[in-house]
Amino acid sequence: MKIYKVLIGCFVLGALAAPLQAKTGDTTMRLSLSDAITMARQNNYSVKAARSRVDQAEAKVVQTRQSYLPKVTLSETLVVTNDPGAALVFKLQQNSITASDFDPALLNNADLINDFNTSLQVTQPVYNADAAIGRSMALTAKKAQEQMAVRTEESVAFQVTKVYYGLILARKNIEAVEESIKTMQAHSKDAAKSYRVGLLTKSDKLSTDVRLAELQEQKLLLHDEIKNATDMLIVMLKLDPDVTIVPTGDLVVDRVLPAGAEQNIPENRADIKALETYRQVAAYQEEMAEVSKRPRLNAFMQTNLHSNNIFGGGSSWALGMTMQWNIYDGMASAGRIQETKAQAREAMYNYEAAKSNSLAEVSRSFRSLKTAKARIAVARKSLEEAKVSLDYIGTQFKTGMAMTFELLMREQAYTYAKMRLNQATYDYCVSRSELEYYRGS
C-alpha cells in the first residue's frame, strides 16, 4: 500500500513540474538597440559571408607571392624499356655504361632496362612585369573587399534598427488599442444599461459591440506584427527560435535636426570608397594587360638522379635562364587590352553613379526626417484635441445627451490619432537611421 502511495505521489509531482518546465523553456530576452546591432555584427550570416570574401581576397594576395618567390618541384619517374637508344642513354645517365655496351649485337638487341629518375627543379622569377602588377591589384582588391564588408555591417545594422523600431511601434500600438478597448468596454456597458431602460435602440447598442470587435481584431493583427518582427530579429541576430524579445529602447525624437546634413556628399561612405578602389583595380588590370606583351625571364636549377634501383646510380645538375616572349598571339592580347579599358570605364561610371545616387539618398532621407518631425507636432496636437473631444462626448453619452455614432466617431478619431503619432515617431527614428546609413559613418 505504501508503494502505491509513493507512486501516486511521484505522478502528482511530475504533473505539477511539467508546466513549470514548459514555462521555463520560454526565454525572454530584454534587448537594447545597441546590443542588437552588436549581436548582428558578430552573428549575422551576411556579415560572416562578407568577411569570408575578405579572407578570399587575402588568399589571392598570398598566391601572388609566386611573382618573386621560387618554385620548387620534386618528381619521380620510372621507365622500363628495351629501346636501344633509350637503353644506352639511361646507362650513361646511371653511370653504369661499359665497353661491352657498344657491341653492335648488344646495341641492336638491347636488354630490358629500368630507370628511376629523381628530379628536383627550382625556378626563380627574374622579370615578370605582369605578375608584379598582379600583386598590387590583389592588394587593392583586398582593400575593396574590406570596405564592402564594412558596408555590409552597416546595412545589416540598419535593417536590424528598422525591425527593432518596428517591434517597438507594434507594442506601442497594442498599448493604444488596449486603452481604446478598455474605454469602449466601459461605453458598451453604459450602452447596455441605456438599452435596458429604453434610452438606446438595439442597433445603437450593437454598434458599440461591433466597434469593440474591430479593436479586438486590430489587436490580433498587431500581435502578428510583433511576432513577425521578433522572428526577423531572431534570424538576423541568430538567436534561439523560442526567444521572446522585449525591447528596452524607445522611439526618441531629437529636439534639433542635424544641421546641413542634406548638403554633405558621402564620399567617405564605405561602399563608395570600395567603388573608388575598384577603379584602381580596373586600372591595374589595364596596365597588366599592356605589360603582358613584354618578355618573361626566369632562372632555373635542376638536379637529376638516375638509377636502375631507386635512389642510387648517377647524378647530374644544370643551371640556366629561360626567356619567353609572346610576339604574336592572334590578337588575343589586343582583345584583352580593349576589354580592360572598357572595364575601367565601367568602374568609373559605377563610381560616379554611386556618388550621384548617394547625394539624392541623403537629401531624400533628410526630407523624410523633417517631414516626420513636422508630422509629430501635428499628430500630438491632433491627439490632444481628439482626447478632449472624446472625453466630452463620453460624458454626454453617459447622460444620454450624445448619440452613439458621435461616440464611435470620437473614439475612432482618438485611436487613429494615437496610432498616427506612433507612426510619425517611428518614421522619424527610421529616417534618422536611414540618414546616418546613407551618409556613412
N, C-alpha and C positions, 0 to 999 in steps of 0.2 A: 504493500500500500504506500509506503514511504517513497518507493521508487517511482510510482505513478505521480505522486505529488511533485517530486523533483523534476520529472519530465514535463509536467504541465507548467511548472514554474519557468523552465527553460524556454518553452514555447511562448509564454507570455512575454518574457524579457526580449526574445527575438522579435516578436511583433512590435513591441514598443521601440526597439532600437532601429528597426528598418526605416521608418520615416525620418528619423534623425540622420541616418546615413545618407538618404536621398537628398535631404536638405543641405547636408554638409558638402555634397558633391557640386552644388551650385555655387560657383565662386563669384563674388562681387569685387570688382577692381575699381577703386577710385583713381581717376586718371586726369592729370593736368595736360594742357596742350603741349607744353614744353617736353613733358615726359613722353607723350605720344610721338612727337617728332623724333626724339632721341631713339626710341624703340624702333621707329620706322627706318632710321638711318642704319641701325645695327642689324635688323632682321628682314627688311623688305627684300623680296626676290629680285625686283627690278634693280635695286641698288647693288645687290650682290652680283647680278649679271653685268652691270656697268663696270664694277671693279674687276670682274673676270676679263673684260675686254682690255683693261689696263694691263693686267698680267699677260695677256696675249701679246700686247704691244711690247712689253718688256722682253718677252721671249724672242720676238723678232729682232730686238736690239742685240740680244745675245748672239743670235745667228749671224749678224753682220760682222762679228769679230773675225770671221773667216777671211775678211778682206786684208788682215795684217798678221794673223796667226798661222803657223804652219799646219799642214795637213799630213797626218801620219797614217800609212796603210800597211797592214801586215796581211800577207796572203800565203796560202799553202796550196800547191798544185801537184797532183800525181798524174804521171803519164806512163802508160805501158804500151810499147810499140816494138815492131820488128822492122820498121822503115830503115833502110841502110843509112841514109843521110842523117836522119834524126838520131839513130843509134851512135854514129860517130860523133856528132855534136854533143850529145849527152855525156858520152865518155870523156870528151875534152873538158866539159864543164864540171864533171865529177873528179877531174884529175886522176883518172884511172886508165888512161889510154896506154897501150904498149905497142911495140914494133909489130907484133903479130897481128894487131888490129888492122894494119894496112895491107895484109894479104888479100889479093883480089878475090879469092874464094870467100873469105870472111866478109869482105866489103859487099860483095854481091848477094851473099846469103847471111844477112846479119841475124844473130841470135836475139831472142826476146830480151828487152831491157826495161828496167824500172827507173823512173826519175822522179824523185821527190824534190820539189823546188820551193824553198822557204824564202820569201821575198819581203823586204822591208823598204818602203819608199816614203820619203819625206819631201813634200812640195811646199816651197815658201814663196808667197806672193811678193813680187818686187814692184811692179807697176800695174795696177788695175784701177783706172780712174773712175769708172762707173761704180765699182764696188765701194770705194771710199765715199762717194756721194750717196750711195745707198744707205750707208751707216748714218749719215747726217739726216737723211729722210726718215729713217726708222726712229731716231731720237725725237724728231719733230712730231712724227705721228703718235708717239707715246704721249707727248705733251698734250696733243689734241684730245686723246682718249681720256687723260686725266681731267681735262676741262669738261668734257662731256659727262664724265662720272659725277663731277661736282654739280652740273646742271640736272642730272638725273636725281640726285639727292634733293635738290631744291624743288624739282617737280613733284616728287613723292611727298615732301614736306607740305607743299601747297595743297595737294589732294587730301592729305590727312587733315589739314586745317579746315578745309571745306566740309569734310564729313563730320569732323568734331563739332564745328559750329552748327551743322545741320542737326546733329544729335541734341545739342542744347536748344535749338529752335523747336524741335518736336516736343521736347519735355516742357518748354515754356507754353507752347500752345495747348498741351494737355492740361496744364495748370489753369489756363484761361477757360478751357472748355469745362473743366470740373467745377470751376467757380460759377460758370453760367448754368451748369446742371443743378447745382445747389439752389441757385436763385429761382430757376424755373420749377424746381420741385416745390419750393415754398409757394410760388404763384399758382402752381397746379392744385395745391391743397386749398388755397383760397378760392380758386375757381370751382373746386368740387363743393365747397361749402355754399358758395353763391348759387350753384346749380341746384343743390338740395332744397334751398329755400325759394327757388324760383326766380332768382335775380339774373341768371345766365341761361342761355339756351344750350341744348346738348351739343350743337356744333361748336359753340364757343368753348365749351368745356373740352371737347375732343381736340380742338386746335392747340391747346396748351400741351396735351399729351403727344400730339404729332411733333411739336417743336422739341419736346423732351426726347423723343425717339431720334430726331435728327441729330441732336447733340450727342446722344449715346453712340450713334453710328460714326459721327466725326471722331469721337474718342477712340473707337476701334481702329479707324484708319490711321490715326496718329500713333497708336501703339505699333502698327505695322511699320511706320516710318522710323520709329525708334529701333525696332528690330533690324530693319534693313541697314540703318546707319551703323548699328553695332556689328552686324555681320561684315560690313565693308571694313570697319576698323580692325576687326579680328583678322581678316585676310591681310590687310596692309601691314599690320604690326606682328603678324604670325603668332597669334595668341591661341589659347585653347578654345575650341568651339563653344564650350559650356560657360564661358566667362560672361558675366553681366557687367557692362562698363557704365560707371557713374561719373560723368564729367564734373570736375571740381572747378573748372573755369566758368566764365560768364561772357555774355556779349557786351563788350565795353566800348563806349563811344568816346573818342578823343574830343577835348574841348576845342582844339585848334587843328586845322588841316595842315599837312606838310606844305611848306611854302615852296613854290616854284618847282614842284615835283614833276609837273607835266612838261617842263621845258628841258629836262635832262635827257640827253641821248645815252642810253645804257651801253656804251662801248665796252665797259668792263664786265658785262654780263658773261657768264661762263660759256654759254653756247655761242655767243657772238665771237668771243675770243677763240673758241675752238674752230669756228669757220675761218677766222683770220689765219689760224695756224694751218688749216688745211690748204689755204692759198700757198703757204710756204712749202707744204708737202708737194703740191702740184708743180711749183717752180723747180723743186729738186727732181721731180720726175722728168720734167722737160730737159733739165740740164743733164740728167743721167742718160736720156735717150741720145742727146747730142754727142756726149763723150764716148758712147758705146762704139763709135766708129774708130776710135783710137786703138792702137795695138796693145796687147796684154803681154806682160813679161813675167815669167815665173822661173825660179831656180828649183832644182831638184837634186836629190841624192838617193841612190838606190843600191842596196846590197842584196846578193842572191847566194843561196846555199843549195848546191845540187848534190844529190847522193842517191845511190840505189837503195839505201836504207835511210829512214827519216833522221834528220839532224846529224848527218855525217858527210864526208866527201869534200868536194872543192867549193871555195867561196870566191866571190868577185864583188866589186863595187864600181859605181860610176857617179860622176858629178856632171851637171850640165845646166844649161839655160834653154828655155823654150820661149819663142815669140810667136804669138798668134795674132794675125791681123786680118779681119774680115773686110776685104776690099770692096766686094760687091755681093750683096745677098738678095738680089732680085727685088729691090725697092722695099724690103721689109723694114730696114732702119728708117728710111724716109717716111714710111707709113706710121711707124711708132712715134717719130718726132711730130708729125702732123697731129696724131691722136693726143699726145701730151700737151701740145699747145691748146687744143680745144678743151682739154680737161682743166688747164689753168684758167682759161676764160670762164668756164662753168663755175669754178671755185670762186672767182672774183664776183660773178653775178650773184651767186648764192650769198656771199658775204654782204654785198651792197643791198640785196633784197631783205636780208635779215635785219640790217640796220634800219632801213625804212619802215619795215613792219614793226620793229620794236618801239620806234617813236610813236607810231599810231596806237600800239597796245598800251603804252604808258599814258597817252592822252585819253584814251577811252576809259582806262581804269580810274584815272583821276576825275573824269567827268562823272562816272558812276559813284565815286566816293562823295563828291559834292552833292549830287542829286540825292543820295541816300541820307546824307546828313540833313538836307532840307526836308526830305520826307519824314524823318524822325520828328522834327519840330511840328510839322503839320499833323502827324499821327498823334502826338502827345496832346495837342490842343483838341483834336477831334475826340480823343478818348475822354478827356475831362468833360467836354460838352455832352458826350453820349452818356456818361455816368450821371451827370446832373439830370439829364432828361429821363433816364431810366428810373432813377430814384423818385422823381416827381410823379411820373406816370404810375410807378408801382404803388405809391401811396394813394393816388387817385383810384387805382384799380381795386385796392382793398376796401375802399369806401363806396365802390360802385359808381364812381363818377368818371371812369375811363373805360373805353371799350377794350375787348380782348385783342383785337387786331392792333390797337395802339400799343399795348404792352408788348406784343410779339415783335412789332416793328422796332421798338426801342431796344428790346433785348438783343435782337439780331444786329442792330447797329452797334451796340456796345461790344458784343462778342467780336464782331468784324473789326472794330476799332482796336481792340486788344491784339488781335492777330496781325493787323496791319502794322502796328507798332513793332511787334516781334519780328515781322518780315523785314521791315525797313532797317531795324537794328542788325539783323543777320546780314542783309545786303551790304550794309556799311562795313561790317567786320570782314566779309569776304572780299569786298572791293579794296579794302586796305591791304589785306594779304596779297591780293592779285597785283596791286600796285608795287608792293615790295618784290614780288616774284618777277614782274616784267622789268623793273629797274635793275634787279640783280643786287646781290649783297656785296 
